[in-house]
Amino acid sequence: MLSKMAFLSLFLFSNLFQHEVPDERKPYVIQFTNDARGGLFATFRVVLWCLDYYETHPDECVGVTLSFTEPPYIDPKAGPNWWEYYFEPLAAKPPCARTIFLRRGDLGALGRRNNNKMPLSRCHELLEKYIRLRAPLQEEIDHFAAANFAGTHMIGIHYRGTDKKKEAARVSYEAFICAIHDITKDRPEDQYKLFVATDEQAFLDAAKKEFGDRVIHIECERSLDPDKALHYCTSDPYSQGKSAVMDCYLLSRCEELIYTESLLDHVVKMINPHITMWRVSEEKAESRSTGLY
């Protein structure tokens, strides 16, 4: 027989958690929460996976919400959810729905793992349907493109340095610049410009030295240390996220993209499936065809 104290403890415990045990018969909303290990574009891809699950399970899943409250882009001055610094909220939760909370390690619940990808056409469809930039950021991107891209053939240049060498072999500046020359060798210099996006200030300096006033770039903080990823040590996480989003969407406005391996480039292709892609390694540059993302 339970003592009075034991009975009281059991009563309080059951009442404390009674709202945490969902009715499995109710429809649910997926609430995806980021973690500090995932970069912006790795997280972006998972958002698309959640949206794909939502669309393909309409009898169960009635929405997707995002709660991005952890580094590397969270900035208390900008708000509690860094997704909404740059993008419109996805959806409001229907009042009758329960919530399933997911983090990156829970993707098996969606039938996905990190190596389980979607066709490019599906990624583009979901992105076009659900993901919208905040109006002020969209206007800033539009203004930059109108002022700098109009009337010329734009080639996007994305050099991802710093800590990316932990995941992919680092490409030297010399090899990358040589690849740009090889790809553009039959083109008159006055008929194209280069929009350069990079996390390394030294690469931007090298590109400007080599290509002069053909180089266009946004003004933002870049790493001065090739071994240190800026988004993990910046004093301004909001601006770091903003510059990454701007670079991505401006690269998608280009006709071609020359790049080192990075998930940002996958998202560029999702936004603009028609862009010509050239992936650069230390040995060569090769055209990247449509595949899984």
C-alpha positions in Angstrom: 0.0 0.0 0.0 1.4 3.4 -1.0 2.3 5.8 1.8 0.8 9.3 1.7 4.1 10.8 0.6 4.6 8.2 -2.2 1.0 8.7 -3.4 1.5 12.5 -3.5 4.8 12.1 -5.4 3.1 9.8 -8.0 0.2 12.2 -8.3 2.5 15.2 -9.0 4.6 13.2 -11.4 1.7 12.0 -13.5 0.1 15.5 -13.6 3.5 17.1 -14.5 3.9 14.9 -17.6 0.3 14.3 -18.6 0.6 16.8 -21.4 3.9 15.3 -22.6 2.3 11.9 -23.5 0.6 12.5 -26.8 -2.6 10.9 -28.1 -1.2 8.7 -30.9 -4.5 9.0 -32.8 -4.2 12.8 -33.2 -2.5 14.4 -36.2 0.9 16.0 -35.4 3.2 18.8 -36.3 6.9 18.2 -36.7 9.0 20.8 -34.8 12.6 20.6 -35.9 15.2 22.0 -33.6 18.7 22.7 -34.8 21.9 21.7 -32.9 25.2 23.5 -32.8 26.9 20.8 -34.9 24.9 21.6 -38.1 25.9 24.5 -40.4 23.3 26.7 -42.0 23.0 24.7 -45.3 23.1 21.3 -43.7 20.2 22.4 -41.6 18.4 23.9 -44.6 18.5 20.5 -46.3 16.9 18.8 -43.2 14.1 21.4 -43.4 13.4 20.2 -46.9 13.3 16.6 -45.7 10.8 17.6 -43.0 8.6 19.3 -45.6 8.8 16.3 -47.9 7.6 14.1 -45.1 4.8 16.5 -44.3 3.6 16.4 -47.9 3.8 12.7 -48.3 2.1 11.9 -45.0 -1.0 14.2 -45.1 -3.1 11.9 -42.9 -0.6 12.1 -40.1 1.4 15.2 -40.3 -0.4 18.6 -40.5 2.6 21.0 -40.4 6.2 21.8 -39.9 7.6 24.4 -37.5 11.2 25.3 -36.8 12.8 26.2 -33.5 16.4 27.2 -34.2 17.6 28.3 -30.8 21.2 27.1 -30.7 24.5 28.2 -32.2 26.1 29.0 -34.5 23.8 31.8 -35.6 21.6 32.5 -32.6 21.9 36.1 -31.4 19.7 37.3 -28.4 19.6 40.8 -29.9 17.9 39.5 -33.1 15.4 37.1 -31.5 15.0 33.6 -30.1 14.8 31.7 -33.4 17.5 32.2 -36.0 15.6 30.7 -38.9 13.2 33.6 -38.7 16.1 36.2 -38.9 16.4 35.4 -42.6 13.3 33.4 -43.6 9.5 33.6 -43.1 8.0 31.2 -40.6 6.9 28.0 -42.3 3.5 27.5 -40.6 1.4 27.9 -37.5 0.5 24.9 -35.4 -3.2 23.8 -35.8 -4.8 24.0 -32.4 -5.8 20.3 -32.3 -2.4 18.9 -33.3 0.2 17.4 -31.0 3.9 18.1 -31.6 6.7 15.7 -32.4 10.1 17.2 -31.5 12.9 16.2 -33.8 16.6 17.0 -33.9 19.2 16.1 -36.5 19.9 12.8 -34.8 16.2 11.8 -35.0 15.9 11.8 -38.8 15.3 8.0 -38.8 11.7 9.0 -37.7 11.3 10.6 -41.1 12.8 7.6 -42.9 15.9 9.5 -43.6 19.6 9.5 -42.7 22.3 12.0 -43.6 23.1 10.0 -46.8 19.5 9.6 -47.8 18.9 12.3 -50.4 16.1 13.7 -52.6 16.0 14.3 -56.4 17.0 17.9 -57.3 13.6 18.5 -58.9 11.8 17.6 -55.6 14.1 19.9 -53.6 13.4 22.8 -55.9 9.7 22.2 -55.8 9.6 22.2 -52.0 11.8 25.3 -51.8 9.7 27.2 -54.2 6.5 26.3 -52.4 7.5 26.9 -48.8 10.7 28.9 -48.2 10.5 32.6 -48.5 13.2 35.2 -47.5 12.3 38.0 -45.2 11.2 41.0 -47.2 14.1 43.3 -46.2 16.7 40.6 -47.0 15.0 39.8 -50.3 15.1 43.5 -51.2 18.8 43.8 -50.3 19.6 40.9 -52.5 17.5 42.2 -55.4 19.2 45.7 -55.1 22.7 44.2 -55.1 22.0 42.0 -58.1 20.4 44.9 -60.0 23.4 47.2 -59.3 26.1 44.6 -60.1 24.8 41.7 -62.2 22.8 43.5 -64.9 24.0 43.3 -68.5 26.8 40.8 -68.0 27.4 37.1 -67.9 27.9 36.3 -64.2 30.1 33.4 -63.0 29.7 32.6 -59.3 32.9 31.6 -57.4 32.5 29.8 -54.1 35.7 28.9 -52.3 34.9 27.2 -49.0 38.0 27.0 -46.8 38.7 27.0 -43.1 37.4 23.9 -41.4 35.9 22.3 -44.5 39.2 20.4 -44.9 37.9 18.0 -42.2 35.2 16.8 -44.7 36.8 17.4 -48.1 40.4 17.8 -49.4 41.5 21.4 -49.4 42.0 23.0 -52.8 44.9 25.4 -53.0 44.3 29.0 -54.2 46.6 28.4 -57.1 44.7 25.3 -58.3 41.3 27.1 -57.9 42.4 30.2 -59.8 43.9 28.0 -62.5 40.5 26.2 -62.9 38.8 29.6 -63.3 41.3 30.5 -66.1 40.7 27.1 -67.8 36.9 27.4 -67.7 37.0 31.0 -69.0 39.9 30.8 -71.4 37.8 31.2 -74.6 35.8 34.1 -73.3 36.6 37.8 -73.8 37.5 39.3 -70.4 35.0 42.2 -70.8 32.1 39.8 -71.3 31.9 38.2 -67.8 32.3 39.1 -64.2 33.0 36.9 -61.1 30.8 37.0 -58.0 33.1 35.7 -55.3 31.7 34.1 -52.1 34.3 32.8 -49.6 34.9 32.5 -45.9 38.6 33.3 -46.3 39.7 36.9 -46.7 43.0 35.7 -48.2 41.2 33.9 -51.1 39.2 37.1 -51.8 42.5 39.1 -51.9 44.1 36.5 -54.2 41.0 36.6 -56.6 41.0 40.4 -56.7 44.8 40.5 -57.4 44.3 38.0 -60.3 41.1 39.2 -61.9 41.0 42.9 -60.8 37.7 44.8 -61.2 35.9 41.7 -62.7 35.5 40.5 -59.0 32.3 41.4 -57.2 31.5 40.5 -53.6 29.4 41.6 -50.7 31.0 43.3 -47.7 31.1 41.0 -44.7 33.4 39.6 -42.1 35.7 36.8 -43.3 38.1 34.6 -41.5 41.7 35.8 -41.3 42.8 32.3 -40.1 42.5 29.5 -42.7 42.2 26.9 -39.8 39.3 28.7 -38.1 35.7 28.6 -39.2 34.3 32.1 -38.7 30.7 31.0 -37.9 32.0 29.3 -34.7 34.0 32.2 -33.4 32.4 35.4 -34.7 31.2 38.1 -32.4 28.3 38.8 -34.7 26.4 35.5 -35.4 23.4 37.3 -37.0 25.5 39.0 -39.6 27.4 35.8 -40.3 24.2 33.9 -41.1 22.9 36.8 -43.2 26.0 37.0 -45.3 25.9 33.2 -45.9 22.3 33.5 -47.1 23.0 36.5 -49.3 26.0 34.7 -50.9 23.9 31.6 -51.6 21.0 33.5 -53.2 23.3 35.8 -55.2 25.3 32.8 -56.4 22.0 31.3 -57.6 21.5 34.4 -59.8 24.6 33.6 -61.8 24.7 31.6 -65.0 27.6 29.4 -63.9 29.1 28.4 -60.5 32.7 27.3 -60.0 33.1 25.8 -56.5 34.8 23.6 -53.9 32.6 21.0 -52.2 30.1 22.5 -49.8 26.4 22.1 -49.0 25.9 25.8 -49.8 26.5 24.9 -53.5 23.8 22.1 -53.3 21.3 24.7 -52.1 22.3 27.1 -54.9 21.4 24.3 -57.4 18.1 23.7 -55.6 17.2 27.4 -56.0 18.4 27.5 -59.6 18.4 24.0 -61.2 19.5 25.5 -64.5 22.9 26.9 -63.3 26.0 25.3 -64.8 28.1 23.8 -62.1 31.9 23.3 -62.1 33.3 21.4 -59.1 37.0 22.0 -58.5 39.5 19.6 -56.9 43.2 20.0 -56.6 43.7 18.1 -59.9 40.8 19.3 -62.1 37.5 21.1 -62.6 34.6 18.9 -63.7 31.0 19.7 -64.7 28.5 18.6 -62.0 25.3 17.0 -63.4 21.9 16.8 -61.8 21.8 14.3 -59.0 20.5 13.7 -55.5 20.8 16.4 -52.8 
